[in-house]
Each structure stands twice: as structure tokens, then as C-alpha cells.
């Protein structure tokens, strides 16, 4: 067991960047999840990631071509944080006072179980009671999806089911983060719609989506901004009741950070230097590193507690 302090971690990152620069590799960004240790290390390198009004996604370090290095937070981690926030708090509000409620996910799962039919979505009990599987990205993505929003909207407007009344704010929440995840985690250069790569010929469309996503995230509240008396007062009321200023802000700030970084990387490496023809967001994620370490772990049967013999075999093989 050993500890790595924030300053040590930032020094390690700085040395790694210097070695990459010596090898002439052009480092566009550093990617990580937004754990406190990672955030603190990035702050020591010049970033500012905790104040929604003063976000700085450039590091003080430069790459091999003398350009700044940007911060990208792992989109798969962010979508889980956003799902967890709604699943744990159960209630958020849009800037115009509409309610965003987790109960609609529970009601949809209950309705589909009783009827034995699914309304074009993948919601199961696992998606509702996700606490034991918080690390599964698929569960979060399948909840915050357009298909779940469409199902809720159908139950409300077409079937006129009272339990789904007033779900329009929740549907917008699902659709907004569905688009955000698709754009920031695009994988295939020939994809269409919201999974499209970020290119010059479709820039007007995806930048329009980015602005809509940013406006929606900045307009999320913990209490009703139109009628604060609707909810019981907090023990320690705050002046700023927006989600991006609360205790569960990191997932939402992460999407804002990535939007800023993607715009900067696109302008620099696609438009100005023309090193790239397009950007696929998934290429900037940490999935590739996780897959590599997962392959290494699988060589021992994914054993989290290897014996001395197993560890010795692994060491001799490496």
C-alpha cells in the first residue's frame, strides 16, 4: 500500500507529458474520471473544473506542437453520475419549474411488467434498483434515452395514464442527456443523427445541440425556481440552488467541460491545423486503457484476490 498525493500525481502527469512530447506524439487531451484526486491534480496543472462560471479546460502544459492540452472527462462516467443524481434525489426542476422525477422510471417498469410488453425500451428492475450495479454504463445509458422518454410521453399523452401526468420535464431530461452522450461518445465515422462524428460540414447542427445541452444543464435546479414555496425549505438554504452549484454537480459540470474541450479541440486540430478530418468522441475516452487492463486481469480469471502462487505466475509471465 502507498499513497499518491495530489502534487505527486500532477508531477507524474507532467513527466508523462514531457516524455510524449519528446517522442513527437501530439497530445490533444488528458482523459480521466472526475474523482477528487484527479480533479485536484488537474487544478495543479492549471485547469479550473469546479465553478460553472469560471471553467478552464486548458492545462498550463503544451504538447509537441506547442499547443495547449485540454481536459476531457470520461463520458461513460459522467452519464452514470447524472443518472445517480436523479435516482438518489428523486426530484429536480427545470428553469421554468417543471418537475424531473425518478418515479416515472419506476412506473414505466411496473407498467411493462404487469402488461408483459415493452414500449420500445429496455427498462427492467435492474435499471430501477441500480445501486448494486452502479458501474454498468449500459444501465445508465438505457435509462437516459430517447426511447424511455418516448414511452413516458406515450403513456401521458396517448394513453392518458394519470401516473405519467406531468412527465414532460423528465422526458426532456432523458432526451437531452441521450443526445449529449451520443455526441460526446460517437464511435463510427459514418453514423447519422446524434451519433454523427464532429465534422466541418455538420458543425452548425452539432454546435446547436451543444448550446441546447449547455443551456438545459445550467437551468437545472434542486428546488422549484418559479415557486420555491412548493418544496420544504432546506436546513441550510443556499443563494444558488442550481444543480451545477450543488453537492451533486460533478456529472453535470463534466458535460459542460467536455463541450468546451471538444469545441476547442475541433477548432484547433480540424479547422486550423487540419490534422484531423473529424472528431469521434469515443477516441478521447479512457475505454481503450480500461479494455487493456481488463484483458490483463482476465488472464487470471478476473481474480480480485490472487494467491501468492497466482501472483507469482503473473509476475513470471510479464
C-alpha positions as CSV (number, residue, x, y, z in Angstrom):
1,X,0.0,0.0,0.0
2,X,1.2,3.5,-0.8
3,X,-0.3,6.9,-1.2
4,X,0.0,9.3,-4.1
5,X,-0.6,12.9,-3.1
6,X,-2.2,15.3,-5.5
7,X,1.1,17.1,-6.1
8,X,2.8,13.7,-6.8
9,X,0.0,12.8,-9.3
10,X,0.3,16.1,-11.1
11,X,4.1,15.7,-11.2
12,X,3.7,12.2,-12.7
13,X,1.3,13.6,-15.3
14,X,3.7,16.4,-16.1
15,X,6.6,14.0,-16.6
16,X,4.4,11.7,-18.8
17,X,3.5,14.7,-21.0
18,X,7.2,15.7,-21.3
19,X,8.1,12.1,-22.4
20,X,5.3,12.1,-25.0
21,X,6.5,15.5,-26.3
22,X,10.0,14.1,-26.7
23,X,8.6,11.3,-28.8
24,X,6.8,13.8,-31.1
25,X,3.3,12.4,-30.2
26,X,0.8,15.2,-30.4
27,X,-1.2,15.0,-27.1
28,X,-4.6,16.7,-27.5
29,X,-6.1,16.0,-24.1
30,X,-5.8,14.2,-20.8
31,X,-8.8,12.0,-20.0
32,X,-9.9,10.7,-16.6
33,X,-13.0,10.5,-14.4
34,X,-13.6,13.4,-12.1
35,X,-12.6,11.8,-8.8
36,X,-11.4,14.4,-6.3
37,X,-7.8,13.3,-6.6
38,X,-7.9,13.6,-10.4
39,X,-9.6,17.0,-10.2
40,X,-7.1,18.3,-7.7
41,X,-4.1,17.1,-9.8
42,X,-5.6,18.8,-12.9
43,X,-6.1,22.0,-10.9
44,X,-2.3,21.9,-10.1
45,X,-1.7,21.7,-13.8
46,X,-3.7,24.8,-14.5
47,X,-7.3,23.7,-15.0
48,X,-10.4,25.0,-13.2
49,X,-13.2,22.5,-13.1
50,X,-15.4,23.2,-10.1
51,X,-17.0,26.6,-10.8
52,X,-19.5,26.5,-13.6
53,X,-19.0,30.2,-14.3
54,X,-15.2,30.0,-14.4
55,X,-14.4,26.8,-16.2
56,X,-10.9,26.5,-17.6
57,X,-10.3,23.3,-19.7
58,X,-6.7,24.2,-20.8
59,X,-3.7,23.0,-18.9
60,X,-0.6,25.1,-18.5
61,X,1.3,22.3,-20.2
62,X,1.7,22.3,-24.0
63,X,2.2,19.4,-26.4
64,X,4.8,18.7,-29.1
65,X,3.4,21.3,-31.5
66,X,3.3,24.0,-28.8
67,X,-0.5,23.9,-28.3
68,X,-2.4,23.7,-25.0
69,X,-3.5,20.3,-23.7
70,X,-7.2,20.1,-22.8
71,X,-9.2,18.2,-20.1
72,X,-11.7,15.6,-21.2
73,X,-13.7,13.7,-18.5
74,X,-14.8,10.2,-19.3
75,X,-18.3,10.5,-20.8
76,X,-19.3,7.0,-19.6
77,X,-18.5,8.0,-16.0
78,X,-20.5,11.3,-16.4
79,X,-23.7,9.6,-17.6
80,X,-23.6,7.4,-14.6
81,X,-23.3,10.4,-12.2
82,X,-26.2,12.1,-13.9
83,X,-28.4,9.0,-13.6
84,X,-27.3,8.6,-10.0
85,X,-28.2,12.1,-9.1
86,X,-31.8,11.7,-10.3
87,X,-32.0,8.2,-8.9
88,X,-30.8,9.2,-5.4
89,X,-32.5,12.6,-5.1
90,X,-35.7,11.6,-7.0
91,X,-36.6,15.2,-7.9
92,X,-35.0,18.0,-9.9
93,X,-36.6,21.1,-11.6
94,X,-36.1,22.8,-15.0
95,X,-35.7,26.6,-15.1
96,X,-39.3,27.0,-15.9
97,X,-40.5,25.0,-12.9
98,X,-41.3,21.6,-14.5
99,X,-40.6,18.6,-12.3
100,X,-38.0,15.9,-13.3
101,X,-38.8,12.8,-11.3
102,X,-37.3,9.3,-11.0
103,X,-40.8,7.9,-10.2
104,X,-41.6,7.8,-13.9
105,X,-38.8,5.2,-14.4
106,X,-40.3,3.1,-11.6
107,X,-43.9,3.5,-13.0
108,X,-42.8,2.6,-16.5
109,X,-41.0,-0.6,-15.3
110,X,-44.1,-1.5,-13.2
111,X,-46.5,-1.0,-16.1
112,X,-44.4,-3.0,-18.5
113,X,-44.0,-5.9,-16.0
114,X,-47.7,-6.0,-15.4
115,X,-48.7,-5.9,-19.1
116,X,-45.9,-8.2,-20.2
117,X,-44.9,-5.8,-23.0
118,X,-42.2,-3.3,-23.5
119,X,-42.9,0.1,-25.1
120,X,-39.7,0.0,-27.3
121,X,-37.3,0.4,-24.4
122,X,-35.1,-1.9,-22.3
123,X,-36.2,-0.8,-18.8
124,X,-36.1,-3.7,-16.2
125,X,-35.9,-3.9,-12.4
126,X,-32.1,-3.7,-12.8
127,X,-32.5,-0.2,-14.2
128,X,-34.7,0.9,-11.3
129,X,-32.8,-0.7,-8.5
130,X,-29.3,0.1,-9.9
131,X,-27.5,0.6,-6.6
132,X,-25.7,-2.8,-6.8
133,X,-24.7,-2.2,-10.4
134,X,-23.8,1.4,-10.4
135,X,-20.7,0.8,-12.6
136,X,-22.7,-0.7,-15.5
137,X,-22.7,2.1,-18.1
138,X,-25.4,0.3,-20.2
139,X,-28.0,0.6,-17.3
140,X,-27.4,4.4,-17.1
141,X,-27.5,4.9,-20.9
142,X,-30.7,2.8,-21.3
143,X,-32.5,4.9,-18.7
144,X,-31.4,8.3,-20.0
145,X,-32.5,7.5,-23.5
146,X,-34.9,8.8,-26.1
147,X,-36.8,5.5,-26.0
148,X,-37.7,5.9,-22.3
149,X,-38.7,9.5,-23.0
150,X,-40.9,8.4,-25.9
151,X,-42.5,5.7,-23.7
152,X,-43.3,8.1,-20.9
153,X,-44.7,10.6,-23.4
154,X,-46.9,8.0,-25.0
155,X,-48.3,6.9,-21.6
156,X,-49.1,10.5,-20.7
157,X,-50.4,12.0,-23.9
158,X,-51.8,9.0,-25.8
159,X,-52.9,6.6,-23.0
160,X,-53.7,9.4,-20.6
161,X,-52.4,7.4,-17.7
162,X,-52.6,9.6,-14.5
163,X,-49.3,8.2,-13.1
164,X,-47.4,9.6,-16.1
165,X,-49.1,13.0,-16.0
166,X,-46.6,15.9,-16.0
167,X,-43.6,13.9,-17.2
168,X,-42.6,16.3,-19.9
169,X,-39.7,17.8,-17.8
170,X,-38.4,14.3,-17.2
171,X,-38.7,13.4,-20.9
172,X,-36.6,16.5,-21.8
173,X,-34.0,15.5,-19.2
174,X,-33.7,12.0,-20.7
175,X,-33.6,13.3,-24.3
176,X,-31.0,16.0,-23.5
177,X,-28.5,13.6,-21.9
178,X,-29.2,11.0,-24.6
179,X,-28.1,13.5,-27.2
180,X,-25.2,14.6,-25.0
181,X,-23.9,11.1,-24.6
182,X,-24.3,10.2,-28.3
183,X,-22.4,13.3,-29.5
184,X,-19.6,13.1,-26.9
185,X,-19.1,9.3,-27.3
186,X,-19.5,8.9,-31.1
187,X,-17.7,5.9,-32.4
188,X,-18.3,5.4,-36.1
189,X,-17.4,8.0,-38.8
190,X,-20.4,7.1,-41.0
191,X,-23.1,7.3,-38.2
192,X,-26.0,9.6,-38.7
193,X,-28.2,11.7,-36.4
194,X,-26.9,12.4,-32.9
195,X,-24.2,9.7,-33.2
196,X,-22.5,11.6,-36.0
197,X,-18.8,12.5,-36.0
198,X,-18.0,16.1,-35.4
199,X,-17.1,17.4,-38.9
200,X,-17.0,20.8,-40.6
201,X,-19.9,20.1,-42.9
202,X,-22.3,19.3,-39.9
203,X,-20.8,21.9,-37.5
204,X,-24.0,24.0,-37.4
205,X,-26.0,21.0,-36.3
206,X,-23.8,19.7,-33.5
207,X,-22.9,23.1,-32.2
208,X,-26.6,23.8,-32.0
209,X,-27.0,20.6,-29.9
210,X,-24.1,21.6,-27.7
211,X,-25.7,25.0,-26.9
212,X,-29.0,23.4,-26.2
213,X,-27.4,20.9,-23.8
214,X,-25.4,23.6,-22.0
215,X,-28.5,25.8,-21.6
216,X,-30.5,22.9,-20.2
217,X,-27.8,21.8,-17.7
218,X,-27.3,25.4,-16.4
219,X,-31.1,25.6,-16.0
220,X,-31.5,22.6,-13.7
221,X,-32.4,23.3,-10.1
222,X,-32.7,21.4,-6.8
223,X,-35.9,23.4,-5.8
224,X,-38.6,25.0,-7.9
225,X,-37.2,28.3,-9.2
226,X,-40.7,29.6,-10.1
227,X,-42.4,28.6,-6.9
228,X,-39.8,27.9,-4.1
229,X,-42.6,27.5,-1.5
230,X,-43.7,24.3,-3.3
231,X,-40.9,22.4,-1.6
232,X,-39.9,22.4,2.1
233,X,-37.0,24.8,2.9
234,X,-33.6,23.3,3.3
235,X,-31.9,23.4,6.7
236,X,-29.1,25.5,5.2
237,X,-30.6,27.4,2.3
238,X,-28.2,28.5,-0.4
239,X,-28.3,31.5,-2.6
240,X,-27.6,29.4,-5.7
241,X,-29.9,26.5,-5.9
242,X,-28.8,25.3,-9.4
243,X,-27.6,21.7,-9.8
244,X,-24.3,22.9,-11.2
245,X,-23.6,24.7,-7.8
246,X,-24.8,21.9,-5.5
247,X,-23.2,18.8,-3.9
248,X,-24.0,16.6,-6.9
249,X,-22.7,18.9,-9.6
250,X,-19.7,17.0,-10.9
251,X,-21.5,14.9,-13.5
252,X,-23.3,18.0,-14.9
253,X,-20.1,20.1,-14.8
254,X,-18.4,17.2,-16.6
255,X,-20.7,17.6,-19.6
256,X,-20.0,21.3,-19.7
257,X,-16.3,20.7,-19.5
258,X,-16.3,18.2,-22.4
259,X,-18.4,20.5,-24.6
260,X,-15.8,23.3,-24.1
261,X,-12.9,20.9,-24.7
262,X,-14.5,19.3,-27.8
263,X,-15.1,22.8,-29.3
264,X,-11.5,23.8,-28.7
265,X,-10.0,20.6,-30.0
266,X,-12.2,20.8,-33.1
267,X,-11.2,24.4,-33.8
268,X,-7.5,23.7,-33.3
269,X,-7.0,20.4,-34.9
270,X,-9.8,20.2,-37.6
271,X,-10.2,23.8,-38.6
272,X,-6.9,25.5,-38.0
273,X,-4.1,22.8,-38.3
274,X,-6.2,20.3,-40.3
275,X,-4.5,17.4,-38.6
276,X,-8.0,15.7,-38.4
277,X,-11.0,15.5,-40.7
278,X,-13.4,14.9,-37.9
279,X,-13.6,14.0,-34.2
280,X,-15.0,10.8,-32.8
281,X,-15.6,11.4,-29.1
282,X,-15.1,7.8,-28.1
283,X,-11.4,8.1,-29.2
284,X,-10.9,10.7,-26.5
285,X,-12.3,8.4,-23.7
286,X,-10.4,6.1,-21.3
287,X,-12.2,3.0,-22.5
288,X,-9.2,1.8,-24.5
289,X,-7.0,1.8,-21.4
290,X,-9.7,0.1,-19.4
291,X,-10.0,-2.6,-22.0
292,X,-6.2,-3.2,-22.0
293,X,-6.1,-3.6,-18.2
294,X,-9.3,-5.7,-18.3
295,X,-7.5,-8.1,-20.7
296,X,-4.5,-8.3,-18.3
297,X,-6.8,-9.0,-15.4
298,X,-8.7,-11.7,-17.3
299,X,-5.5,-13.7,-17.7
300,X,-6.0,-14.7,-14.1
301,X,-9.7,-15.2,-14.4
302,X,-10.6,-11.7,-13.2
303,X,-9.4,-12.6,-9.7
304,X,-9.6,-9.6,-7.3
305,X,-7.8,-11.6,-4.6
306,X,-5.0,-13.7,-6.2
307,X,-3.0,-16.1,-4.1
308,X,0.8,-15.8,-3.8
309,X,1.2,-18.6,-6.4
310,X,-1.1,-16.9,-8.8
311,X,0.6,-13.5,-8.4
312,X,3.9,-15.2,-8.9
313,X,2.8,-16.9,-12.1
314,X,1.5,-13.5,-13.3
315,X,4.8,-11.8,-12.5
316,X,6.9,-14.5,-14.2
317,X,4.8,-14.2,-17.3
318,X,5.2,-10.5,-17.5
